[in-house]
Amino acid sequence: MTESANQLAVLNRCGPYAGNSAQESLELVMAMSNFGQEVSVFFIEDGVYQLLTNQSPSTIGRKHFTKGFAALHFYDIENIYVCANSLLERGLTPDDLMMEAQALSKDEISGLLQNHKQVIRF
């Protein structure tokens, strides 16, 4: 591990309203940034659904926490990645997402995750 290794990677694998994991992930990312931690955020598998535009969680009785992703730039969180393979498998493109995220292959994401001191999976 080099000294330039990133501090924390947060890996989002589940859909936005399949329990509380996605919301807890977003809260963790913002909190860690507030404490000066360098944070990278990854969206893979069903986690890519967290970034979709036009979500209507009120139809299932949930709050629309994903609007909080728009605030990530205020927290100086610039390392946001989405799995291109996961998007393709779900018939999605980066244009379907509510925010910019760098689309990477599974192998590229694996390589980046190895450069982090800690990886937290949701």
N, CA, C and O atoms as a printed pandas DataFrame, in Angstrom:
     atom_number atom_name residue_name chain_id  residue_number  x_coord  y_coord  z_coord
0              1         N          MET        A               1    0.850   -1.177    0.000
1              2        CA          MET        A               1    0.000    0.000    0.000
2              3         C          MET        A               1    0.892    1.235    0.000
3              4         O          MET        A               1    1.783    1.352    0.841
4              5         N          THR        A               2    0.671    2.130   -0.905
5              6        CA          THR        A               2    1.473    3.338   -0.987
6              7         C          THR        A               2    0.906    4.402   -0.064
7              8         O          THR        A               2   -0.241    4.312    0.375
8              9         N          GLU        A               3    1.721    5.415    0.229
9             10        CA          GLU        A               3    1.252    6.503    1.083
10            11         C          GLU        A               3    0.153    7.299    0.410
11            12         O          GLU        A               3   -0.631    7.952    1.099
12            13         N          SER        A               4    0.067    7.269   -0.908
13            14        CA          SER        A               4   -0.959    8.021   -1.617
14            15         C          SER        A               4   -2.277    7.252   -1.727
15            16         O          SER        A               4   -3.215    7.699   -2.387
16            17         N          ALA        A               5   -2.335    6.111   -1.084
17            18        CA          ALA        A               5   -3.560    5.309   -1.135
18            19         C          ALA        A               5   -4.716    6.077   -0.511
19            20         O          ALA        A               5   -4.551    6.789    0.479
20            21         N          ASN        A               6   -5.882    5.917   -1.109
21            22        CA          ASN        A               6   -7.083    6.547   -0.567
22            23         C          ASN        A               6   -7.424    5.933    0.778
23            24         O          ASN        A               6   -7.046    4.797    1.063
24            25         N          GLN        A               7   -8.128    6.672    1.593
25            26        CA          GLN        A               7   -8.460    6.228    2.936
26            27         C          GLN        A               7   -9.601    5.222    2.969
27            28         O          GLN        A               7   -9.438    4.114    3.480
28            29         N          LEU        A               8  -10.755    5.601    2.429
29            30        CA          LEU        A               8  -11.961    4.812    2.623
30            31         C          LEU        A               8  -12.725    4.655    1.317
31            32         O          LEU        A               8  -12.942    5.621    0.586
32            33         N          ALA        A               9  -13.124    3.432    1.041
33            34        CA          ALA        A               9  -14.000    3.146   -0.095
34            35         C          ALA        A               9  -15.320    2.637    0.466
35            36         O          ALA        A               9  -15.341    1.784    1.352
36            37         N          VAL        A              10  -16.418    3.168   -0.059
37            38        CA          VAL        A              10  -17.746    2.706    0.313
38            39         C          VAL        A              10  -18.339    2.054   -0.923
39            40         O          VAL        A              10  -18.517    2.695   -1.959
40            41         N          LEU        A              11  -18.643    0.769   -0.797
41            42        CA          LEU        A              11  -19.108   -0.050   -1.915
42            43         C          LEU        A              11  -20.606   -0.314   -1.745
43            44         O          LEU        A              11  -21.022   -0.999   -0.810
44            45         N          ASN        A              12  -21.399    0.231   -2.648
45            46        CA          ASN        A              12  -22.858    0.095   -2.608
46            47         C          ASN        A              12  -23.305   -0.982   -3.585
47            48         O          ASN        A              12  -23.104   -0.860   -4.793
48            49         N          ARG        A              13  -23.918   -2.048   -3.045
49            50        CA          ARG        A              13  -24.326   -3.178   -3.876
50            51         C          ARG        A              13  -25.838   -3.390   -3.914
51            52         O          ARG        A              13  -26.321   -4.163   -4.742
52            53         N          CYS        A              14  -26.593   -2.729   -3.048
53            54        CA          CYS        A              14  -28.030   -3.008   -2.985
54            55         C          CYS        A              14  -28.838   -1.824   -3.521
55            56         O          CYS        A              14  -28.354   -0.694   -3.590
56            57         N          GLY        A              15  -30.065   -2.115   -3.889
57            58        CA          GLY        A              15  -30.967   -1.081   -4.398
58            59         C          GLY        A              15  -31.246   -0.029   -3.333
59            60         O          GLY        A              15  -30.966   -0.245   -2.153
60            61         N          PRO        A              16  -31.796    1.103   -3.745
61            62        CA          PRO        A              16  -31.959    2.227   -2.826
62            63         C          PRO        A              16  -32.961    2.002   -1.701
63            64         O          PRO        A              16  -32.816    2.599   -0.634
64            65         N          TYR        A              17  -33.965    1.166   -1.904
65            66        CA          TYR        A              17  -35.010    1.032   -0.890
66            67         C          TYR        A              17  -35.203   -0.419   -0.451
67            68         O          TYR        A              17  -36.283   -0.801   -0.001
68            69         N          ALA        A              18  -34.150   -1.217   -0.585
69            70        CA          ALA        A              18  -34.166   -2.601   -0.117
70            71         C          ALA        A              18  -33.565   -2.623    1.283
71            72         O          ALA        A              18  -32.461   -3.129    1.481
72            73         N          GLY        A              19  -34.286   -2.079    2.242
73            74        CA          GLY        A              19  -33.767   -1.938    3.598
74            75         C          GLY        A              19  -33.184   -0.551    3.791
75            76         O          GLY        A              19  -33.502    0.374    3.044
76            77         N          ASN        A              20  -32.331   -0.410    4.791
77            78        CA          ASN        A              20  -31.757    0.895    5.131
78            79         C          ASN        A              20  -30.303    1.055    4.714
79            80         O          ASN        A              20  -29.716    2.114    4.934
80            81         N          SER        A              21  -29.720    0.041    4.124
81            82        CA          SER        A              21  -28.288    0.065    3.821
82            83         C          SER        A              21  -27.872    1.232    2.944
83            84         O          SER        A              21  -26.853    1.870    3.208
84            85         N          ALA        A              22  -28.643    1.522    1.904
85            86        CA          ALA        A              22  -28.255    2.588    0.977
86            87         C          ALA        A              22  -28.259    3.949    1.674
87            88         O          ALA        A              22  -27.344    4.751    1.488
88            89         N          GLN        A              23  -29.278    4.200    2.466
89            90        CA          GLN        A              23  -29.343    5.468    3.183
90            91         C          GLN        A              23  -28.226    5.568    4.214
91            92         O          GLN        A              23  -27.620    6.628    4.371
92            93         N          GLU        A              24  -27.950    4.482    4.913
93            94        CA          GLU        A              24  -26.869    4.475    5.891
94            95         C          GLU        A              24  -25.518    4.693    5.219
95            96         O          GLU        A              24  -24.635    5.335    5.788
96            97         N          SER        A              25  -25.360    4.167    4.029
97            98        CA          SER        A              25  -24.130    4.363    3.270
98            99         C          SER        A              25  -23.917    5.843    2.962
99           100         O          SER        A              25  -22.828    6.378    3.169
100          101         N          LEU        A              26  -24.960    6.496    2.469
101          102        CA          LEU        A              26  -24.868    7.920    2.147
102          103         C          LEU        A              26  -24.538    8.730    3.399
103          104         O          LEU        A              26  -23.700    9.631    3.349
104          105         N          GLU        A              27  -25.179    8.423    4.502
105          106        CA          GLU        A              27  -24.909    9.133    5.759
106          107         C          GLU        A              27  -23.464    8.919    6.213
107          108         O          GLU        A              27  -22.817    9.854    6.684
108          109         N          LEU        A              28  -22.964    7.704    6.074
109          110        CA          LEU        A              28  -21.579    7.408    6.443
110          111         C          LEU        A              28  -20.611    8.210    5.576
111          112         O          LEU        A              28  -19.660    8.802    6.087
112          113         N          VAL        A              29  -20.850    8.230    4.280
113          114        CA          VAL        A              29  -19.971    8.949    3.357
114          115         C          VAL        A              29  -19.880   10.424    3.753
115          116         O          VAL        A              29  -18.789   10.992    3.803
116          117         N          MET        A              30  -21.024   11.034    4.032
117          118        CA          MET        A              30  -21.034   12.451    4.403
118          119         C          MET        A              30  -20.354   12.677    5.759
119          120         O          MET        A              30  -19.603   13.637    5.930
120          121         N          ALA        A              31  -20.621   11.793    6.709
121          122        CA          ALA        A              31  -20.009   11.934    8.035
122          123         C          ALA        A              31  -18.494   11.789    7.961
123          124         O          ALA        A              31  -17.767   12.586    8.554
124          125         N          MET        A              32  -18.016   10.791    7.249
125          126        CA          MET        A              32  -16.572   10.578    7.150
126          127         C          MET        A              32  -15.895   11.760    6.462
127          128         O          MET        A              32  -14.790   12.149    6.838
128          129         N          SER        A              33  -16.547   12.324    5.469
129          130        CA          SER        A              33  -15.998   13.499    4.806
130          131         C          SER        A              33  -15.918   14.678    5.775
131          132         O          SER        A              33  -14.947   15.435    5.759
132          133         N          ASN        A              34  -16.936   14.829    6.613
133          134        CA          ASN        A              34  -16.926   15.900    7.621
134          135         C          ASN        A              34  -15.748   15.772    8.572
135          136         O          ASN        A              34  -15.260   16.769    9.106
136          137         N          PHE        A              35  -15.290   14.538    8.784
137          138        CA          PHE        A              35  -14.149   14.306    9.666
138          139         C          PHE        A              35  -12.826   14.312    8.908
139          140         O          PHE        A              35  -11.804   13.874    9.438
140          141         N          GLY        A              36  -12.838   14.803    7.677
141          142        CA          GLY        A              36  -11.610   14.974    6.919
142          143         C          GLY        A              36  -11.091   13.731    6.232
143          144         O          GLY        A              36   -9.963   13.730    5.739
144          145         N          GLN        A              37  -11.873   12.686    6.186
145          146        CA          GLN        A              37  -11.455   11.457    5.517
146          147         C          GLN        A              37  -11.646   11.582    4.008
147          148         O          GLN        A              37  -12.644   12.132    3.543
148          149         N          GLU        A              38  -10.706   11.080    3.269
149          150        CA          GLU        A              38  -10.865   10.997    1.823
150          151         C          GLU        A              38  -11.742    9.773    1.540
151          152         O          GLU        A              38  -11.415    8.657    1.945
152          153         N          VAL        A              39  -12.845    9.993    0.851
153          154        CA          VAL        A              39  -13.822    8.930    0.620
154          155         C          VAL        A              39  -14.036    8.742   -0.881
155          156         O          VAL        A              39  -14.176    9.711   -1.627
156          157         N          SER        A              40  -14.059    7.491   -1.304
157          158        CA          SER        A              40  -14.448    7.121   -2.667
158          159         C          SER        A              40  -15.724    6.302   -2.562
159          160         O          SER        A              40  -15.867    5.477   -1.660
160          161         N          VAL        A              41  -16.647    6.531   -3.484
161          162        CA          VAL        A              41  -17.937    5.850   -3.445
162          163         C          VAL        A              41  -18.102    5.046   -4.733
163          164         O          VAL        A              41  -17.899    5.560   -5.832
164          165         N          PHE        A              42  -18.475    3.774   -4.575
165          166        CA          PHE        A              42  -18.638    2.860   -5.696
166          167         C          PHE        A              42  -20.068    2.324   -5.720
167          168         O          PHE        A              42  -20.635    2.001   -4.676
168          169         N          PHE        A              43  -20.640    2.233   -6.913
169          170        CA          PHE        A              43  -21.976    1.670   -7.098
170          171         C          PHE        A              43  -21.855    0.496   -8.066
171          172         O          PHE        A              43  -21.497    0.668   -9.231
172          173         N          ILE        A              44  -22.162   -0.704   -7.563
173          174        CA          ILE        A              44  -22.083   -1.909   -8.382
174          175         C          ILE        A              44  -23.368   -2.708   -8.219
175          176         O          ILE        A              44  -24.179   -2.430   -7.336
176          177         N          GLU        A              45  -23.540   -3.692   -9.072
177          178        CA          GLU        A              45  -24.706   -4.579   -9.032
178          179         C          GLU        A              45  -25.974   -3.729   -8.904
179          180         O          GLU        A              45  -26.111   -2.733   -9.614
180          181         N          ASP        A              46  -26.912   -4.101   -8.007
181          182        CA          ASP        A              46  -28.148   -3.328   -7.871
182          183         C          ASP        A              46  -27.931   -1.957   -7.247
183          184         O          ASP        A              46  -28.849   -1.137   -7.226
184          185         N          GLY        A              47  -26.737   -1.698   -6.741
185          186        CA          GLY        A              47  -26.419   -0.381   -6.201
186          187         C          GLY        A              47  -26.519    0.723   -7.240
187          188         O          GLY        A              47  -26.705    1.886   -6.882
188          189         N          VAL        A              48  -26.400    0.384   -8.520
189          190        CA          VAL        A              48  -26.517    1.411   -9.565
190          191         C          VAL        A              48  -27.908    2.037   -9.561
191          192         O          VAL        A              48  -28.076    3.176   -9.998
192          193         N          TYR        A              49  -28.909    1.298   -9.067
193          194        CA          TYR        A              49  -30.275    1.839   -9.007
194          195         C          TYR        A              49  -30.386    3.021   -8.047
195          196         O          TYR        A              49  -31.320    3.817   -8.153
196          197         N          GLN        A              50  -29.448    3.144   -7.116
197          198        CA          GLN        A              50  -29.469    4.273   -6.195
198          199         C          GLN        A              50  -29.313    5.597   -6.927
199          200         O          GLN        A              50  -29.768    6.633   -6.442
200          201         N          LEU        A              51  -28.680    5.570   -8.081
201          202        CA          LEU        A              51  -28.368    6.805   -8.809
202          203         C          LEU        A              51  -29.376    7.159   -9.900
203          204         O          LEU        A              51  -29.187    8.140  -10.619
204          205         N          LEU        A              52  -30.437    6.377  -10.031
205          206        CA          LEU        A              52  -31.409    6.652  -11.091
206          207         C          LEU        A              52  -32.191    7.935  -10.825
207          208         O          LEU        A              52  -32.511    8.258   -9.681
208          209         N          THR        A              53  -32.486    8.646  -11.886
209          210        CA          THR        A              53  -33.331    9.832  -11.781
210          211         C          THR        A              53  -34.785    9.392  -11.656
211          212         O          THR        A              53  -35.112    8.230  -11.893
212          213         N          ASN        A              54  -35.637   10.306  -11.290
213          214        CA          ASN        A              54  -37.093   10.100  -11.247
214          215         C          ASN        A              54  -37.527    8.944  -10.356
215          216         O          ASN        A              54  -38.418    8.181  -10.728
216          217         N          GLN        A              55  -36.920    8.805   -9.203
217          218        CA          GLN        A              55  -37.364    7.784   -8.255
218          219         C          GLN        A              55  -38.597    8.300   -7.510
219          220         O          GLN        A              55  -38.715    9.498   -7.251
220          221         N          SER        A              56  -39.504    7.401   -7.172
221          222        CA          SER        A              56  -40.732    7.756   -6.449
222          223         C          SER        A              56  -40.901    6.873   -5.215
223          224         O          SER        A              56  -41.811    6.046   -5.177
224          225         N          PRO        A              57  -40.057    7.029   -4.222
225          226        CA          PRO        A              57  -40.130    6.159   -3.049
226          227         C          PRO        A              57  -41.391    6.367   -2.216
227          228         O          PRO        A              57  -41.756    5.496   -1.426
228          229         N          SER        A              58  -42.057    7.500   -2.379
229          230        CA          SER        A              58  -43.276    7.733   -1.592
230          231         C          SER        A              58  -44.356    6.708   -1.933
231          232         O          SER        A              58  -45.245    6.449   -1.121
232          233         N          THR        A              59  -44.282    6.127   -3.124
233          234        CA          THR        A              59  -45.270    5.112   -3.503
234          235         C          THR        A              59  -45.130    3.842   -2.667
235          236         O          THR        A              59  -46.057    3.034   -2.604
236          237         N          ILE        A              60  -43.975    3.663   -2.027
237          238        CA          ILE        A              60  -43.776    2.510   -1.143
238          239         C          ILE        A              60  -43.600    2.962    0.305
239          240         O          ILE        A              60  -43.153    2.196    1.158
240          241         N          GLY        A              61  -43.961    4.224    0.568
241          242        CA          GLY        A              61  -43.913    4.737    1.929
242          243         C          GLY        A              61  -42.529    5.055    2.449
243          244         O          GLY        A              61  -42.303    4.997    3.658
244          245         N          ARG        A              62  -41.598    5.390    1.575
245          246        CA          ARG        A              62  -40.217    5.691    1.984
246          247         C          ARG        A              62  -39.881    7.143    1.670
247          248         O          ARG        A              62  -40.507    7.766    0.813
248          249         N          LYS        A              63  -38.876    7.679    2.379
249          250        CA          LYS        A              63  -38.383    9.027    2.123
250          251         C          LYS        A              63  -37.405    9.006    0.954
251          252         O          LYS        A              63  -36.753    7.996    0.692
252          253         N          HIS        A              64  -37.314   10.113    0.271
253          254        CA          HIS        A              64  -36.462   10.235   -0.918
254          255         C          HIS        A              64  -35.053   10.674   -0.508
255          256         O          HIS        A              64  -34.641   11.798   -0.794
256          257         N          PHE        A              65  -34.319    9.784    0.159
257          258        CA          PHE        A              65  -32.982   10.124    0.657
258          259         C          PHE        A              65  -31.972   10.312   -0.464
259          260         O          PHE        A              65  -30.965   10.991   -0.265
260          261         N          THR        A              66  -32.211    9.727   -1.646
261          262        CA          THR        A              66  -31.206    9.775   -2.709
262          263         C          THR        A              66  -30.968   11.186   -3.242
263          264         O          THR        A              66  -29.994   11.423   -3.957
264          265         N          LYS        A              67  -31.842   12.116   -2.901
265          266        CA          LYS        A              67  -31.587   13.511   -3.274
266          267         C          LYS        A              67  -30.299   14.007   -2.623
267          268         O          LYS        A              67  -29.681   14.964   -3.090
268          269         N          GLY        A              68  -29.907   13.347   -1.549
269          270        CA          GLY        A              68  -28.669   13.704   -0.851
270          271         C          GLY        A              68  -27.419   13.508   -1.686
271          272         O          GLY        A              68  -26.382   14.104   -1.395
272          273         N          PHE        A              69  -27.499   12.685   -2.717
273          274        CA          PHE        A              69  -26.328   12.490   -3.582
274          275         C          PHE        A              69  -25.912   13.792   -4.254
275          276         O          PHE        A              69  -24.736   13.995   -4.554
276          277         N          ALA        A              70  -26.881   14.675   -4.490
277          278        CA          ALA        A              70  -26.571   15.963   -5.122
278          279         C          ALA        A              70  -25.663   16.811   -4.236
279          280         O          ALA        A              70  -24.981   17.708   -4.732
280          281         N          ALA        A              71  -25.645   16.539   -2.942
281          282        CA          ALA        A              71  -24.835   17.320   -2.003
282          283         C          ALA        A              71  -23.403   16.810   -1.882
283          284         O          ALA        A              71  -22.585   17.449   -1.220
284          285         N          LEU        A              72  -23.080   15.690   -2.494
285          286        CA          LEU        A              72  -21.743   15.124   -2.311
286          287         C          LEU        A              72  -20.628   16.092   -2.700
287          288         O          LEU        A              72  -19.568   16.096   -2.074
288          289         N          HIS        A              73  -20.853   16.904   -3.720
289          290        CA          HIS        A              73  -19.791   17.831   -4.115
290          291         C          HIS        A              73  -19.540   18.889   -3.027
291          292         O          HIS        A              73  -18.431   19.416   -2.936
292          293         N          PHE        A              74  -20.551   19.210   -2.200
293          294        CA          PHE        A              74  -20.350   20.126   -1.078
294          295         C          PHE        A              74  -19.464   19.505   -0.002
295          296         O          PHE        A              74  -18.860   20.215    0.802
296          297         N          TYR        A              75  -19.395   18.193    0.006
297          298        CA          TYR        A              75  -18.569   17.467    0.965
298          299         C          TYR        A              75  -17.196   17.122    0.372
299          300         O          TYR        A              75  -16.438   16.354    0.963
300          301         N          ASP        A              76  -16.885   17.685   -0.781
301          302        CA          ASP        A              76  -15.610   17.450   -1.470
302          303         C          ASP        A              76  -15.406   15.980   -1.820
303          304         O          ASP        A              76  -14.278   15.489   -1.819
304          305         N          ILE        A              77  -16.488   15.286   -2.117
305          306        CA          ILE        A              77  -16.406   13.890   -2.532
306          307         C          ILE        A              77  -16.462   13.871   -4.053
307          308         O          ILE        A              77  -17.511   14.075   -4.663
308          309         N          GLU        A              78  -15.311   13.622   -4.636
309          310        CA          GLU        A              78  -15.178   13.674   -6.086
310          311         C          GLU        A              78  -14.978   12.300   -6.710
311          312         O          GLU        A              78  -15.183   12.130   -7.912
312          313         N          ASN        A              79  -14.584   11.329   -5.915
313          314        CA          ASN        A              79  -14.307    9.990   -6.429
314          315         C          ASN        A              79  -15.577    9.145   -6.356
315          316         O          ASN        A              79  -15.811    8.419   -5.390
316          317         N          ILE        A              80  -16.381    9.260   -7.398
317          318        CA          ILE        A              80  -17.648    8.537   -7.469
318          319         C          ILE        A              80  -17.608    7.661   -8.720
319          320         O          ILE        A              80  -17.413    8.147   -9.835
320          321         N          TYR        A              81  -17.796    6.368   -8.508
321          322        CA          TYR        A              81  -17.648    5.400   -9.588
322          323         C          TYR        A              81  -18.889    4.519   -9.704
323          324         O          TYR        A              81  -19.537    4.194   -8.709
324          325         N          VAL        A              82  -19.197    4.146  -10.926
325          326        CA          VAL        A              82  -20.306    3.233  -11.191
326          327         C          VAL        A              82  -19.792    2.121  -12.093
327          328         O          VAL        A              82  -18.975    2.360  -12.982
328          329         N          CYS        A              83  -20.269    0.918  -11.864
329          330        CA          CYS        A              83  -19.830   -0.228  -12.660
330          331         C          CYS        A              83  -20.532   -0.226  -14.014
331          332         O          CYS        A              83  -21.754   -0.354  -14.088
332          333         N          ALA        A              84  -19.759   -0.081  -15.075
333          334        CA          ALA        A              84  -20.316   -0.070  -16.433
334          335         C          ALA        A              84  -20.995   -1.400  -16.748
335          336         O          ALA        A              84  -22.024   -1.428  -17.422
336          337         N          ASN        A              85  -20.423   -2.505  -16.262
337          338        CA          ASN        A              85  -21.012   -3.825  -16.494
338          339         C          ASN        A              85  -22.388   -3.916  -15.842
339          340         O          ASN        A              85  -23.329   -4.436  -16.441
340          341         N          SER        A              86  -22.505   -3.412  -14.615
341          342        CA          SER        A              86  -23.782   -3.452  -13.902
342          343         C          SER        A              86  -24.833   -2.609  -14.615
343          344         O          SER        A              86  -25.995   -3.004  -14.706
344          345         N          LEU        A              87  -24.426   -1.451  -15.119
345          346        CA          LEU        A              87  -25.365   -0.624  -15.888
346          347         C          LEU        A              87  -25.859   -1.385  -17.111
347          348         O          LEU        A              87  -27.061   -1.465  -17.363
348          349         N          LEU        A              88  -24.929   -1.936  -17.858
349          350        CA          LEU        A              88  -25.267   -2.659  -19.092
350          351         C          LEU        A              88  -26.189   -3.843  -18.806
351          352         O          LEU        A              88  -27.165   -4.055  -19.526
352          353         N          GLU        A              89  -25.887   -4.614  -17.759
353          354        CA          GLU        A              89  -26.708   -5.777  -17.400
354          355         C          GLU        A              89  -28.141   -5.387  -17.051
355          356         O          GLU        A              89  -29.049   -6.212  -17.153
356          357         N          ARG        A              90  -28.352   -4.136  -16.639
357          358        CA          ARG        A              90  -29.676   -3.667  -16.240
358          359         C          ARG        A              90  -30.314   -2.767  -17.296
359          360         O          ARG        A              90  -31.352   -2.151  -17.053
360          361         N          GLY        A              91  -29.693   -2.699  -18.452
361          362        CA          GLY        A              91  -30.238   -1.899  -19.548
362          363         C          GLY        A              91  -30.162   -0.406  -19.296
363          364         O          GLY        A              91  -30.992    0.353  -19.798
364          365         N          LEU        A              92  -29.175    0.022  -18.523
365          366        CA          LEU        A              92  -29.011    1.434  -18.174
366          367         C          LEU        A              92  -27.751    2.004  -18.808
367          368         O          LEU        A              92  -26.854    1.270  -19.222
368          369         N          THR        A              93  -27.706    3.327  -18.874
369          370        CA          THR        A              93  -26.516    4.035  -19.349
370          371         C          THR        A              93  -26.184    5.131  -18.339
371          372         O          THR        A              93  -27.017    5.456  -17.493
372          373         N          PRO        A              94  -24.994    5.702  -18.411
373          374        CA          PRO        A              94  -24.662    6.819  -17.516
374          375         C          PRO        A              94  -25.647    7.994  -17.644
375          376         O          PRO        A              94  -25.798    8.769  -16.699
376          377         N          ASP        A              95  -26.309    8.134  -18.786
377          378        CA          ASP        A              95  -27.291    9.207  -18.962
378          379         C          ASP        A              95  -28.526    9.016  -18.094
379          380         O          ASP        A              95  -29.269    9.972  -17.871
380          381         N          ASP        A              96  -28.763    7.807  -17.602
381          382        CA          ASP        A              96  -29.910    7.521  -16.741
382          383         C          ASP        A              96  -29.682    7.926  -15.287
383          384         O          ASP        A              96  -30.598    7.854  -14.469
384          385         N          LEU        A              97  -28.468    8.349  -14.969
385          386        CA          LEU        A              97  -28.105    8.631  -13.586
386          387         C          LEU        A              97  -28.330   10.092  -13.218
387          388         O          LEU        A              97  -28.222   10.977  -14.067
388          389         N          MET        A              98  -28.642   10.339  -11.951
389          390        CA          MET        A              98  -28.935   11.691  -11.474
390          391         C          MET        A              98  -27.687   12.545  -11.286
391          392         O          MET        A              98  -27.783   13.760  -11.118
392          393         N          MET        A              99  -26.531   11.918  -11.315
393          394        CA          MET        A              99  -25.284   12.643  -11.104
394          395         C          MET        A              99  -24.171   12.000  -11.912
395          396         O          MET        A              99  -24.293   10.868  -12.379
396          397         N          GLU        A             100  -23.104   12.730  -12.064
397          398        CA          GLU        A             100  -21.977   12.173  -12.797
398          399         C          GLU        A             100  -21.213   11.197  -11.921
399          400         O          GLU        A             100  -20.912   11.461  -10.757
400          401         N          ALA        A             101  -20.917   10.074  -12.523
401          402        CA          ALA        A             101  -20.089    9.057  -11.873
402          403         C          ALA        A             101  -19.229    8.452  -12.969
403          404         O          ALA        A             101  -19.700    8.219  -14.082
404          405         N          GLN        A             102  -17.992    8.204  -12.659
405          406        CA          GLN        A             102  -17.092    7.628  -13.642
406          407         C          GLN        A             102  -17.442    6.157  -13.836
407          408         O          GLN        A             102  -17.392    5.373  -12.889
408          409         N          ALA        A             103  -17.797    5.786  -15.066
409          410        CA          ALA        A             103  -18.142    4.399  -15.377
410          411         C          ALA        A             103  -16.870    3.598  -15.616
411          412         O          ALA        A             103  -16.048    3.944  -16.465
412          413         N          LEU        A             104  -16.723    2.518  -14.849
413          414        CA          LEU        A             104  -15.545    1.664  -14.930
414          415         C          LEU        A             104  -15.967    0.205  -15.065
415          416         O          LEU        A             104  -17.065   -0.177  -14.659
416          417         N          SER        A             105  -15.079   -0.606  -15.641
417          418        CA          SER        A             105  -15.337   -2.042  -15.726
418          419         C          SER        A             105  -15.165   -2.676  -14.338
419          420         O          SER        A             105  -14.625   -2.053  -13.423
420          421         N          LYS        A             106  -15.628   -3.911  -14.199
421          422        CA          LYS        A             106  -15.463   -4.638  -12.931
422          423         C          LYS        A             106  -13.989   -4.737  -12.553
423          424         O          LYS        A             106  -13.628   -4.569  -11.388
424          425         N          ASP        A             107  -13.140   -5.009  -13.540
425          426        CA          ASP        A             107  -11.705   -5.138  -13.271
426          427         C          ASP        A             107  -11.094   -3.817  -12.814
427          428         O          ASP        A             107  -10.251   -3.798  -11.918
428          429         N          GLU        A             108  -11.517   -2.716  -13.428
429          430        CA          GLU        A             108  -10.997   -1.404  -13.027
430          431         C          GLU        A             108  -11.428   -1.068  -11.597
431          432         O          GLU        A             108  -10.648   -0.520  -10.818
432          433         N          ILE        A             109  -12.672   -1.402  -11.264
433          434        CA          ILE        A             109  -13.154   -1.162   -9.903
434          435         C          ILE        A             109  -12.370   -2.011   -8.911
435          436         O          ILE        A             109  -11.979   -1.526   -7.850
436          437         N          SER        A             110  -12.141   -3.269   -9.249
437          438        CA          SER        A             110  -11.345   -4.152   -8.383
438          439         C          SER        A             110   -9.970   -3.556   -8.118
439          440         O          SER        A             110   -9.493   -3.554   -6.983
440          441         N          GLY        A             111   -9.345   -3.059   -9.159
441          442        CA          GLY        A             111   -8.028   -2.452   -9.016
442          443         C          GLY        A             111   -8.054   -1.224   -8.121
443          444         O          GLY        A             111   -7.167   -1.048   -7.285
444          445         N          LEU        A             112   -9.055   -0.376   -8.285
445          446        CA          LEU        A             112   -9.160    0.816   -7.441
446          447         C          LEU        A             112   -9.413    0.465   -5.979
447          448         O          LEU        A             112   -8.846    1.080   -5.076
448          449         N          LEU        A             113  -10.265   -0.524   -5.758
449          450        CA          LEU        A             113  -10.566   -0.917   -4.375
450          451         C          LEU        A             113   -9.312   -1.378   -3.643
451          452         O          LEU        A             113   -9.195   -1.177   -2.434
452          453         N          GLN        A             114   -8.379   -1.989   -4.355
453          454        CA          GLN        A             114   -7.139   -2.454   -3.735
454          455         C          GLN        A             114   -6.264   -1.301   -3.269
455          456         O          GLN        A             114   -5.371   -1.490   -2.443
456          457         N          ASN        A             115   -6.518   -0.102   -3.796
457          458        CA          ASN        A             115   -5.731    1.072   -3.412
458          459         C          ASN        A             115   -6.308    1.818   -2.220
459          460         O          ASN        A             115   -5.848    2.915   -1.901
460          461         N          HIS        A             116   -7.298    1.251   -1.561
461          462        CA          HIS        A             116   -7.916    1.893   -0.403
462          463         C          HIS        A             116   -7.509    1.158    0.877
463          464         O          HIS        A             116   -7.379   -0.066    0.890
464          465         N          LYS        A             117   -7.314    1.911    1.928
465          466        CA          LYS        A             117   -6.945    1.315    3.203
466          467         C          LYS        A             117   -8.097    0.544    3.826
467          468         O          LYS        A             117   -7.888   -0.482    4.474
468          469         N          GLN        A             118   -9.327    1.045    3.627
469          470        CA          GLN        A             118  -10.505    0.375    4.178
470          471         C          GLN        A             118  -11.607    0.364    3.132
471          472         O          GLN        A             118  -11.787    1.326    2.385
472          473         N          VAL        A             119  -12.342   -0.742    3.092
473          474        CA          VAL        A             119  -13.503   -0.874    2.203
474          475         C          VAL        A             119  -14.686   -1.288    3.069
475          476         O          VAL        A             119  -14.639   -2.299    3.771
476          477         N          ILE        A             120  -15.731   -0.500    3.006
477          478        CA          ILE        A             120  -16.963   -0.813    3.727
478          479         C          ILE        A             120  -18.008   -1.155    2.694
479          480         O          ILE        A             120  -18.246   -0.396    1.754
480          481         N          ARG        A             121  -18.639   -2.318    2.876
481          482        CA          ARG        A             121  -19.620   -2.820    1.899
482          483         C          ARG        A             121  -21.039   -2.671    2.448
483          484         O          ARG        A             121  -21.321   -3.003    3.599
484          485         N          PHE        A             122  -21.910   -2.166    1.596
485          486        CA          PHE        A             122  -23.328   -2.052    1.921
486          487         C          PHE        A             122  -24.136   -2.826    0.911
487          488         O          PHE        A             122  -25.363   -2.864    0.999
